[in-house]
């Protein structure tokens, strides 16, 4: 795969030009971006792969749900339905996608969860319901420029920052690096918890933010317990289990579990993996399974796994929560 990417390097300038031109047409107003009356906060990235969008959306939900009716709007990647869908008691990972289903399971009493590949239509549909949301969180929509979000949060990982990358197909960027200038906040995610001020300054210099941009650093915090459909277990009590992951980058999770001295084997699938009947038959042979919360949303439907399937919750820890919280709430105050 890596060799193929290098072979395709001659296509990089073409991809760069096409995506640069598309953005330029939006910047010049030739292609139209639509603004909406409801405040819209977009969380996205420049690169393909996992940068921590789901934990960031959940961070925003926790921050805002007590003061606003929050709605999340995603495309619903790999769902089996089409068009606009508003999550309800009958929702599944297949009907709305695994990440929106995760939001709904955790926050259904406090928020609205919707999916629509056409984000403008999704926003319009949300405005038609009786319980009108006070803020909409767009998940993975930084390149969806048909919507003019009022506030953009751009995520990039510590290990693979966008300023060291190039566009597809040889690199991982969906668009050129200068797309970062559209962001209000640039968040460097999955940082070591002991990241020094000196290294933060080096990264800050390489990002070279605009005067109106703010840069933050965040890390992953893992729970001390794993959770199943009917019970919890202290993570230190786990022994000889199977780790099942279908995410873009499982390395941080694997490293965390190894640092805890836990013994496990690892079944590593591609991101958003659709578990087949054969996969389930194989998992049925395992005595204890630990997975991510996203994967749990797809696996918990199988009754045969119920008593041995657990997930490890994660959360986002930001270096200056007071400042970022104020920036986000100040934006909303100006829009309401």
C-alpha positions in Angstrom: 0.0 0.0 0.0 2.8 2.4 0.9 4.6 1.5 -2.3 1.5 2.2 -4.3 1.1 5.6 -2.8 4.6 6.5 -3.9 3.9 5.3 -7.4 0.9 7.6 -7.5 3.0 10.6 -6.6 2.6 12.2 -10.1 -1.1 12.6 -9.3 -0.4 14.7 -6.2 0.0 18.0 -8.1 -3.3 17.4 -10.0 -5.1 16.6 -6.7 -3.5 19.7 -5.1 -4.7 21.9 -8.0 -8.2 20.6 -8.1 -8.8 21.0 -4.3 -7.0 24.4 -4.2 -9.1 25.7 -7.1 -12.3 24.4 -5.4 -11.4 26.3 -2.2 -10.5 29.4 -4.2 -13.9 29.4 -5.9 -15.6 29.3 -2.5 -13.3 32.0 -1.1 -14.1 34.3 -4.1 -17.8 33.6 -3.8 -18.1 32.0 -7.2 -19.3 28.8 -5.4 -21.8 29.6 -2.7 -21.5 28.8 1.0 -24.8 29.1 2.9 -25.1 30.7 6.3 -27.8 29.6 8.7 -29.7 31.4 11.5 -28.8 28.7 14.0 -25.2 28.9 15.2 -23.1 26.2 13.6 -19.8 24.8 15.0 -17.8 22.6 12.6 -15.3 20.0 13.8 -13.1 18.5 11.2 -9.6 18.0 9.9 -7.4 18.3 6.8 -6.3 14.6 6.8 -8.0 11.3 6.3 -7.9 9.0 9.3 -8.6 9.5 13.0 -7.8 12.8 14.6 -10.1 12.6 17.5 -13.3 14.2 16.1 -15.7 12.0 18.1 -14.1 12.8 21.5 -14.1 16.5 20.5 -17.8 16.5 19.6 -18.5 14.9 23.0 -16.4 17.5 24.7 -18.5 20.2 23.1 -21.7 18.4 24.1 -20.7 18.3 27.7 -19.8 21.9 27.6 -23.0 23.2 26.0 -25.8 20.8 26.8 -26.9 22.5 30.0 -27.3 25.9 28.4 -28.4 25.0 24.9 -30.4 22.3 23.1 -27.5 20.8 21.1 -27.9 19.0 17.8 -25.2 16.9 16.2 -25.2 16.5 12.4 -23.1 13.9 10.7 -23.2 12.2 7.3 -23.7 8.9 8.9 -20.8 7.1 7.3 -21.6 3.5 6.2 -25.2 3.6 7.3 -27.8 1.6 5.4 -30.3 4.5 5.1 -30.4 7.6 2.8 -31.3 11.2 3.3 -32.1 13.0 6.5 -32.5 10.8 9.6 -33.3 12.0 13.1 -32.3 9.5 15.8 -35.0 7.9 17.9 -35.6 4.8 20.1 -35.4 2.6 17.0 -32.0 4.0 15.8 -29.1 1.6 15.3 -25.6 1.9 14.0 -26.8 0.6 10.7 -29.5 3.3 10.4 -27.5 6.3 11.4 -23.8 5.2 11.6 -21.7 4.1 14.5 -20.5 7.5 15.7 -23.9 9.2 15.7 -25.3 6.1 17.4 -22.7 6.6 20.1 -23.8 10.2 20.6 -27.4 9.2 20.8 -26.8 6.4 23.3 -24.8 8.6 25.6 -26.7 11.9 25.4 -30.2 11.1 24.0 -32.0 12.8 26.9 -30.1 16.0 26.3 -29.4 16.4 22.6 -30.7 15.8 19.1 -28.7 13.5 16.8 -29.2 13.7 13.0 -27.5 12.5 9.9 -27.6 13.8 6.3 -24.9 13.7 3.6 -26.3 17.0 2.5 -25.4 19.2 5.5 -27.5 22.2 4.3 -30.6 20.0 4.0 -29.8 18.5 7.4 -29.7 21.9 9.0 -32.9 23.0 7.3 -34.7 19.8 8.5 -33.5 20.4 12.1 -35.0 23.9 11.9 -38.4 22.4 11.0 -38.8 20.3 14.1 -40.8 21.5 17.1 -37.9 21.5 19.5 -35.6 23.9 17.7 -31.9 23.4 18.5 -29.8 26.3 19.9 -26.6 25.1 18.3 -25.6 22.6 15.7 -22.3 20.6 15.8 -21.2 19.5 12.4 -19.1 16.4 12.6 -16.3 15.9 10.0 -17.5 18.8 7.7 -14.4 21.0 7.4 -14.3 20.3 3.6 -18.1 20.6 3.3 -18.0 24.2 2.2 -21.5 24.4 1.0 -22.3 25.2 4.6 -20.7 28.4 6.1 -20.1 27.4 9.7 -19.8 30.3 12.1 -17.0 28.6 14.0 -14.4 26.0 12.8 -12.4 23.7 15.0 -9.6 22.0 13.0 -8.0 18.8 14.5 -4.5 17.5 13.7 -2.6 14.8 15.5 0.7 15.2 17.4 2.3 12.2 15.6 1.0 13.2 12.1 0.5 16.9 12.0 -0.8 18.4 8.7 2.2 20.7 8.4 4.4 17.6 7.8 2.0 16.1 5.3 1.1 16.4 1.6 -2.2 15.8 -0.2 -3.6 12.5 -1.5 -2.9 10.0 -2.9 0.7 9.9 -1.6 0.0 11.9 1.5 -3.0 12.0 3.8 -4.3 15.5 3.3 -7.8 16.0 1.8 -6.8 19.5 0.7 -3.7 21.7 0.8 -2.2 22.8 4.1 -3.4 26.4 3.7 -6.9 25.2 4.2 -6.0 25.5 7.9 -6.5 29.3 7.6 -10.2 28.8 7.7 -10.1 27.5 11.3 -10.9 29.6 14.4 -9.2 26.9 16.6 -6.4 24.5 15.7 -6.3 21.6 18.1 -3.2 19.3 18.2 -4.7 16.1 19.5 -3.4 12.8 21.0 -0.4 14.6 22.6 1.7 13.0 25.3 0.4 14.0 28.7 3.9 15.3 29.6 4.3 17.4 26.5 6.7 20.3 27.4 6.2 24.0 26.8 9.3 24.0 24.7 7.9 21.4 22.3 4.5 23.1 22.2 6.4 26.3 21.1 8.1 24.4 18.3 4.8 23.0 17.1 3.2 26.5 17.4 6.0 28.0 15.2 5.4 25.3 12.6 1.7 25.9 12.6 2.3 29.6 12.3 -1.3 30.6 13.1 -3.0 33.7 11.9 -3.6 36.5 14.4 -7.3 35.5 14.7 -6.5 31.8 15.3 -6.0 30.0 18.6 -3.9 26.8 19.0 -4.6 24.2 21.8 -3.1 20.9 22.7 -5.1 17.9 23.9 -4.5 14.4 25.1 -6.6 11.2 25.4 -7.7 10.2 28.9 -8.7 6.6 29.3 -11.2 5.4 31.9 -10.2 3.3 34.9 -13.1 0.9 34.0 -14.5 -1.0 31.1 -18.2 -1.1 30.5 -20.6 -3.7 29.1 -24.4 -3.6 28.5 -25.0 -4.7 32.1 -21.9 -4.2 34.3 -18.5 -2.5 34.8 -15.0 -3.9 35.5 -11.9 -2.2 36.8 -9.4 -2.2 34.0 -6.7 -3.5 36.3 -8.8 -6.7 36.8 -8.6 -7.6 33.1 -6.4 -10.5 32.1 -5.9 -12.5 28.9 -8.5 -10.8 26.9 -9.0 -10.0 23.2 -8.8 -6.4 22.0 -11.0 -5.7 19.0 -10.5 -2.4 17.1 -12.1 -1.0 13.9 -10.7 2.5 14.1 -8.2 4.5 12.1 -5.3 4.3 14.5 -5.4 1.8 17.5 -1.7 2.5 18.5 -2.5 4.8 21.4 -5.0 2.4 22.9 -2.6 -0.6 22.4 0.2 1.4 24.1 -2.0 2.3 27.0 -3.0 -1.3 27.7 0.6 -2.5 27.4 1.7 0.2 29.8 -0.8 -1.2 32.3 0.9 -4.6 32.0 -2.2 -6.3 30.7 -2.0 -9.4 28.6 -4.1 -9.5 25.4 -4.2 -10.4 21.8 -5.3 -7.9 19.2 -7.8 -8.2 16.3 -7.2 -5.1 14.3 -9.8 -4.2 11.6 -10.0 -1.2 9.3 -11.8 1.9 10.3 -15.7 1.5 10.5 -15.3 -2.2 9.8 -18.6 -4.0 9.1 -18.4 -7.2 11.2 -19.4 -10.2 9.2 -21.0 -13.4 10.4 -17.6 -15.1 10.2 -16.2 -12.3 12.4 -18.9 -12.9 15.0 -18.3 -16.6 15.0 -14.6 -16.0 15.7 -15.5 -13.5 18.5 -17.9 -16.0 20.1 -14.8 -18.2 20.7 -13.2 -15.5 22.9 -13.8 -15.5 26.7 -13.4 -11.7 27.2 -13.5 -8.9 24.6 -12.5 -5.3 25.1 -13.2 -2.8 22.3 -13.6 0.9 21.6 -16.9 2.6 22.3 -17.5 3.1 18.5 -17.0 -0.6 17.8 -19.2 -1.5 20.8 -22.0 0.3 19.1 -21.8 -2.1 16.2 -21.2 -5.3 18.2 -23.6 -4.9 21.1 -26.5 -6.1 19.0 -25.2 -9.6 19.1 -26.7 -11.5 22.0 -24.0 -14.1 22.0 -21.4 -11.4 22.9 -23.4 -9.6 25.6 -21.8 -11.0 28.7 -18.2 -10.8 27.5 -18.1 -7.6 25.4 -16.8 -4.4 27.1 -15.6 -1.0 25.9 -13.1 1.4 27.3 -14.4 5.0 27.4 -12.1 7.8 26.5 -12.3 11.6 26.9 -10.4 14.6 25.6 -8.2 16.7 28.0 -7.3 20.1 26.7 -4.4 22.1 28.0 -6.3 25.4 28.6 -10.0 24.5 29.0 -10.9 27.8 30.5 -9.7 29.7 27.4 -11.3 27.4 24.8 -14.6 27.2 26.7 -14.7 31.0 26.7 -14.0 31.2 23.0 -16.8 28.8 22.1 -19.3 30.4 24.5 -18.4 33.9 23.4 -19.1 32.9 19.8 -22.5 31.6 20.7 -23.3 34.8 22.7 -22.7 36.8 19.6 -25.1 34.6 17.6 -28.1 34.5 20.0 
